[in-house]
Amino acid sequence: MTHRTISLGPHDPLRVIVVGAGSMGRAWLAAVSASPRAELVGIVDLDLDAARSAAAEIGRPNLPIGTRTVPLATTTGAQAVVNVTVPVAHHPVVTEALFAGLPVLGEKPVADTLARALSLVAAAEVTGELYMVSQSRRWNPRLFALREMVAELGTVGTLTTEFFRAPRFGGFREEMPHPLLVDMAIHAFDSARFLLGAEPISAYCQTYNPPWSWYRGDAAATAVFEMEGGAHYTYNGSWCSPGAETSWNGAWRISAEFGTALWDGEDEPVLAADRPPTNPSGAPPSGIDAALRVFVDALRTGVAPMGEVHENVMSLAMVEAAVRSAETGTRVLLDDVLAAAHEAALRDETRPELRTALADWPSMRDALSAS
């Protein structure tokens, strides 16, 4: 999908407001403040004290703050929004910004439900504005190196992720029905799509909660996805597994026609193949700094970036398919999940122009590949 560009001089930064002054919002405030490509011009949060505290923390106590995105963007001359609100707020915040002519770089997930994610795809199409999701763990140079190894291995049979940690977050995560799948596994699912260059066809998932778990919902899960091209992706993880913890990125294994590639989630990946590797390309940018850089470059050039909303939605679809499979005990087709979400999006959409856009899509997969 093409999006509107913003005319910036070669050294002019993009004027940005950050929406959300929580812990992740403060990480973004630091990233925007440090970037030569962006200029932080304001902070939005429903809690003005939190906004003031965040502004003081980065050494800018007089930075404009507010409780509403578009009015603050108007008064500060902001050209774009970085949305770091809680997932349930993603749909209203992003929709309002896009219709006000403000492109958005947002934290994952694209929305709190797949239906609302489809509404945001339609909003990006109708407004012509860029909505890019910062799936930050995809912006990892070692993940890019692992992807290059996949290209050396021929046809992939199996891709696996093991994820075992024991964080004690407190708060909403410990009350969620599926904390691991809904809050964390999307990072691995998104990375699996990236590594394989393929989309999911089906999901089968079982979840459970060990007797010692401090989570109310199921904190452990095993999910198997059939992917386009025949590869199978298996995710096995737990958020209440003390001792010998994996990286936050998980531990990865790719078994393929000409060998195997391994990555512990931290160090350089290892290739064990029947053919010598080619020379790796240069290291890509990393983390949220990379996402911000690519977002600004996309607004300058009009080139759709990795994480553009059409491209990102299937990662959330994998989460919803895994949850549905766990709750029904059945293998779930991704096309059925997409169809149900599309029906819900059409039913719930209040903007006529978005309802028309949703209704005009030839198919879900065709619509989401229009990036």
N, C-alpha and C positions, 0 to 999 in steps of 0.2 A: 504494500500500500504506500502511495506517496503521501507526504505530509507537508505542511507549510514550512517554509524556511524562514529564518530570521536574519536580517541583514546586519552583520556585525563587521566592524573594521578588523584588520588582521590582529590587532592587539586589544580589542574591546572585549571585556568580559560580559557574559550573560548575566543580567540582573535577576536574582532568584530570591524567592521567599521560601522558607522551610515551614511546613505545617506539621506540628507535633514536636513537643519539647521534652519527651520522655528520654529514657536512656539511649535508645537507638536514634532518636531525633538529635540528641547532643553529639552523637558520633557523626551524623550528617552535617550538623552545624560546623564542627571542626573541619570536616572534609571540604565543605564549600568555602569556608574562610581561608583555607590553605591553598585553594586552587587558583592558579593564574587565569583560568578560563571562566571563572564565575565570580560574581560579586554578591555577597549576602546583603539584602536590603531590608529584611524584616522576618519576624517570627510570629506564627499563628498558633495559638493554643487556647482551648476553652478555659484553662487555668492560667490567668494572667500572671500570677505569682511564679508559676513554673516557667513561663516565657521570660519574665524578668531575670530569674535566676540563671536560665540558660544563656541569656545575653551577657550577663555579668561574668559567667564562667569563661566565655571566649574573649573577655576584655572589652566588650562593647555595651556598657550599661545603658547607653542612650539609643540603642538600636530600636527602630519602630516595632511595636508589637500590636497584636489585636486578636480578636476571637473569631473573625470571619476572613476567609481567604480572599475573595474578590475585592472587597473594599480596601483591604490593606495593599493588595497588589496595585490597585488604582492609585492610591495616594503615594506609593513609593516608586511607581514606574516599573514594577517588576515585569519581566518578560516571560517568566516560567516559574513553575512550582515544583518543589521537592516534597512529596507527600510521605510522611512517616507516622501517620495516624494508625490506630488499631484497625484490624481488618474490616470490622463492621462499618467503619467510616469511609473505607476506600471508595465505595460506589458514589455516595453523595459528594464527597470532596472532589473526586476526579471529574465527575459529570459537570459539576458547577464550573470548575476551572476550564475544562475543554470548551464549554459553551461560552465562556467569557473570553475565548481566544488565548488561553494560556496552556501551552504544552506542559506535560506532567512527567516527571521521573518519580516513580513510586516504589516503595518497599514491597516485597512479596508478602502475601499472595496478591495476584491481580485484583481479587475481590474476595469477600468472605464466602461466596457461593459461586458455583459455576454459572448459574443463571444470571447473576449480577455481573459476572465477568463478561458474558456475551453481550450484555447491555453496554458495557464499556467499549467492547470492540465496535459495536454499532455507533457509539458516540464518537469514537475516533474517526470512523468513516464519514459520518455526517458533517462533523466540524472541520475535518481535514487537519486536525491538530495531532501532534505526536503524543502517544502515551506509551512510555517505555517502563518496563518492570525491571528493577534492579535485583536480579537473582544473583546475589553477591558471590555465592560460592562457585558459580560458574566462572567468575572472573578470577581464575587461579592459574598462574603460569604452568603449574605441574599438571593440572587437568588438561590444559592445551597440549602439553607434551605427551600425556597418555593418549589423547585423541590421535596425535600423529602416529603413535605406535600401533593403534588400531588399524590404521591404513596399511601397515606393513604385514598384517596378520591374515589377510584374505577374509574369507567368510567367517563371521563370528557365530559361534554356537551358544555360548553362555557368558553373560555378564552378571557379576554378583557384587553386592555391597553388604558388608557387615558393619553394624553401628551399635556399639554398646557403651553406654555412659550412665552416670548416676547423679544427675544434677538435681538439686533441691531448690527449685525456683520460688516456691510459695505462690500465692496469687492464682490467677485464672487458669494457668496451665495445669495445675494440680487438681482442678475441678472439671476439666474437659472430658467428654466421653472417650475421645481417641487422641490423647495429647501427642503421642509420637507421630502418628500418621498425619494429623492435621497441621501441627505446628512445625515439625522438623523434617519429615520424610520428603516433602516437596523439593528440598535441596537435592537429595539424591536422585529423585525421579527426574528432575530437570537435567541433572548432569548425565544421567543414563541416556536421555534423548539426545543430548549434545554429543556424547561419545559415539553412539551408534549411528547418528544421522538418520534416525528412524522414529516413527510414531507408534504408540501402543495400539494393539488390536483388542486384547482382552486382559482381564485381571482376575486372579484368585487370591484371596487373602484370609488369613486367620489371625485374630488378635486375642490377647489374654492379659491378665494382670497377676503377676506372681504374688504369693501370700504375704511377702514382706514389703510390697509396694506401698509408697506413700502417696500415690496418685489415686484419685477416685475412679477414673476411667482406665481403659486398657493401655498399659504403658509399654507393651511389647507386641511385636507384629512380624509376621512373615508374609510377604507378598510376591507373587510370581506373575510377571507380565509377558505375554506373547507380543513380540514387536514385529513391525513390517520387515520383510526379508527373512523371517524365520528365526531370528535370535530370540532367546528367552532371557529376561532380566529378573533376578531374584534379589529381593531386599529382606534382610534378616536383622532385626534390631530390638533394642530395649533401652528405656530411659531409667530403669532401676536396676542396673547391672554394675555393682561396685567391684573394683579390682580389675587390673589389666584392661583399662578402658581404651577404646579406639580413639583415633583423631575425631574431632568434630566433623571432618569431611568423610569419615568412614574409611574402611579398608576395602580395596577394590581388586577384583580378579577378572581378566578377560581371557576366555579360552576360545581359540579360533583355529582355522585351517592350518596355519603355518607356525603356531606356537602360542605362547601365553604372555600376557603383560600383567604386572602386579604394581599396585600403588598403596602405600600405607596411609595415605591421606596427608602426609607431611613432607617426606623426603622426595627425592626424584623417583619417578616410576622406573621399573625394571622390565626390560624386554628379554624374553627367552624365546627366540624364533629360529626357524630353519634358514632364514635369509638375513644378510647384514642390513642394519638400518640405514636409511638415507640420512643426510645431514639435517638436523632439526632446524626449523625456522627460528627467527628471533623471539625472545620472550615477550608475551603479550602483557598489557597492563593488568593490575591486580586489584581486587576488592572493590569497595564502594568508590574509591578514587577513580578506578577504571570506568565504572558505570557513569559517573559524572562526566568524565572526559568524553566518552563515546556519545552521551546524550547531547552535549554541546556541539560536538562535531556533526552529529546528525542534523541538528537544527541549522547549522551553517550550510550543509551540503544537500540536504533532502534525501540522503541515502538511509534506508530503513536500518536501524541498528539491531544487533542481537538483543533480545528482550522486548522488542516491539510487541504490543499487546496481542496481535494475531498469533505470533510465534510462541508466546508464552503460555497461552491458555491451556494447551494440552498437558502441561505439568500439573495444573490444578485439576484437570479432568482425571488424571491418574489417581490423585488423592481421593476424589469422590468415588471413583470406581472401586478403589481398594476398600474404602469405608462401606460401600454398599455390599461388596462381596463378603466382608467380615460380618455384617449384620444379617445377611440372608443365607450365608453358608453356600453360596453358589458362584460359579464362574460368571463374570459380568463382562459384557461386550462394551467397549468404549463408545461405539456408535449409539448404543441404547442410552448410555449416560448423557451423551451429547444431545440426543433427541429429546430426552426428558428435560434437560436444562433449557433447551431452545423453547419448548412448550411453556415452561415456567416463565422464561424471560418475556415471551409474547403476552402471557396472561398478566404479568405484573407491571409491564412497562407503562409509564404514565405520559411519556412524551410521544406525540403522534409520529413525529419524524423518525424516532428511533424504532417505533413499532413497525413502520413501513420498511425501514432498512432491514430489520430482522426478518420480516416476512419475505423479502426479496432474495434472501440467500438461497442459492440452488441446492446446497447441501452443507452440512456442518463442516466437513473436512475441506471442501472447496472454499468455504468462506474463511476458514482459519488459515488456509495456505495463501490467501491473497495479501501477502506482506511484500 
